[in-house]
Amino acid sequence: MNETAIATHGRHAAAPAADGAVDVLTGGDSGAEWLARYNGALLGVFGTPQRVLVRGSGCYVWDADGTRYLDLLGGIAVNALGHAHPFVTSVVSSQLATLGHISNFFTSPTQVALAEKLLALAQAPAGSRVFFTNSGTEALEAAVKLARRNSTTGRRRILALDGAFHGRTMGALALTSKKAYREPFEPLPAGVEHIPFNDTDALREAMDGSVAALVLEPIQGEAGVRPLSPEYLRTARELTREHGALLILDEVQSGIARTGHWFAHQAVDGVVPDAMTLAKGLGGGFPVGALVTFGEDVSGLIGAGQHGTTFGGNPVATAAGLATLHALESMGALQHASDVGAYLRAGLTAVDGVAAVRGEGLLIGFDLDGEHAPAAVQAALAAGFIINATGPSTLRLAPPLILTTEQAATLLDALPAILRTAQTPAREASA
């Protein structure tokens, strides 16, 4: 698909009638008024939001005061097709008007078809299965249960990596390494050990017959877009197979075409996990996640009545997943993400003040030459760009996969001034 077609693939302006319907439900306050209402009504786990967004179209969003932004974060790798994608919107609307929710006493054609599609894209062997969830952290909870079921022969240890982020619910949080997330809620589920990132010697030392599972992100997104090396992933596969442990790959952020592959691990020959978790881009903005188990032996670890979910795999969510995958295939998303990502990474490398660039496809992290990444986020917002800081010196991009090189170029053109603005407070403080 050419650049013009990509640019229009997700373009959709909200209809006046829809805007009017929202106004009836919410009222039409300014951004400042909405934020005041937010702080009076919502639990403050996220702090005060940066803006109040009211509309999106393709790679752009608008706030309550009418300002437009190029969304280069995509809801943190969620909006794979941008905002208000016409095909996904029509499929979700049609499915909701046909059959919205059913209990897990029943199934639906969309649930079965999406499971089959994911298994095909994963090139999963016979006996592989899918369990649908509502989110990535819920998919990780299912993965933890899978690991516990591999503990029946005395295996009690689950290994994860330093820098890992797997979610905020208790099982997923036990796998997450950041102390600030973990410590307020300890004691967490026991048995999880964190080992050094990308260190094959440390992995060999930690791995033995007492390990039930090794849980890895092929690319650590929240830690600043840090890819595991092909050597590490191959070693992980070899050692887990040798010792009877499960290799569970968290592809919540790196999956669904984001890296130029359907799943990031597919870039490394010979690495097929025992299970992987998905979410974020899978629904194109609609909440849906999944645990995929590879092969009959692994799929058989969890049986009837041992896990469940009320909303997971409902007809609307799975219709959204099918529509998203169809649209991504139709636009040639794997090649497009690879091409635009390479363009962005090359351009970022040439920007003064950028110290290092990492990532694959349209999951990109870049380090600055000082600790002014949070200030850069604010300067970028003022300039009309949405980006994200994962640390004091690191910025992350995870834009819609429909992003064009022309749109990417606007960031590259604006970034030098953004970084100069971000550095100014630091210079003034040190003066």
Phi, psi and omega in degrees: 000133183282173186298322179296318180294320178298317183298327182264357186299325181246012186283125181199113177274137179297134181289145180305323181297320179294317178301318180298321179297319178295319179300322179299323183280328191245336192085168189240052184286164174287171179300315180298320179293320177297319181294322176297318178294321178303310183294339177270352187234334186251146175298136191276040182287340180254002188070195178276127180300154181288323180210165171254109183267138186237343184202150176220153176207117183061235181268008183245150172228159178235143178265179186295343179260007174090005180278137181262143179228143169277117185275103180256015176244335174059040182064030188061066174066020181268311188278072185300329181252020181076204186253141175055043179298126190297322181289314179297318179301317182290321180293314180298316180298317180295317181294319180296327178283348182257307181201113187268301183225141172225155177285171179280012166285347184228168173232180180219159178301323181292324178296312181296315183294321179292320177300314179298320181294317179296319178297323178292314180295327179280353184051043184284144181287170177304143181090357178286153185216167180232137169240122183270142179231185179260345188200172178292318181295326177290325175296322177292325175300318177296323179294322177298318177298321177299317178297319178297325178291338174276007181262003187292344179260020178100001177283126184234348187263139171239127181260137172224177187250151168302137182089355185291143168229119182236358178137178188246349174287166197297318178292314178295325179293326176298330178278340181280140191264341188292122185298323182297331176280326190275312194300324180295346187240010178288150009280136177268166176309134189278165171101355181268134176235137177258132182241163185301144181291130170061027183249102184292326178296317178295324178295315179299321181292324183280335189275127172203191185288356178269358183271124178276324183200151170244122184248123186227146162264122176304327172226119179283108184284308184291340179275003177112025180059071180249108180282139166287145180287153173306322179299317181296315181296320178294318178297320178299319179294317181296315185289320178295320178295318181298321187259004177078016177270157175276138169260110182249120181255125176272102179253026182301315181266328187268352183273182176061056169074000188297325185262008186091002171230157177300321177224139190301326183293342181290350176285346184247112180300137175087356180259102174239120184286171169275335177200154172216152178251144182226157171185226176038258187294349186301323182260004180061027182116343177268138184294117174200139176222176182201148163252125178251125177254139187253114175092157186296319184297316180289316181299330181281357181291330178246126183246186183302133177084357183268351175201165180184176179196146180282309188264342185301132178076019179292161186303323182289316180298316182286331172294320177298319178298315178299316180296319180297312180296320178298314181295320178297317177297318184297326182271359183067049189296326182298310180291320182295314178298320179296315184292311182290325176297318178296321177298314180296315182297319178296318179293321180295322180301330183273357182277129177297131182100351175264121187268330182200149181229135181224165171127177177223142179055228181256038166238103193230135171237143175217138182268142176263167181272018176195174184268062181234026179298314178300321177294326178295325177300316180291320177295322178295319179298317178297332179270357176098025180230139175256114175228183188218140173259127176261358179187180184297336184239005190235133176247150182234141173239131174215063189285170171306146182286356175269001179305134179263163176296327177296319177292318178299324181296329180295324175293313181300322179292322184275340190297319179304316179292322177300315181290325176296317178297318181294328181284338186301312179300320180296319179294319180295323180293328182272351183287000000 
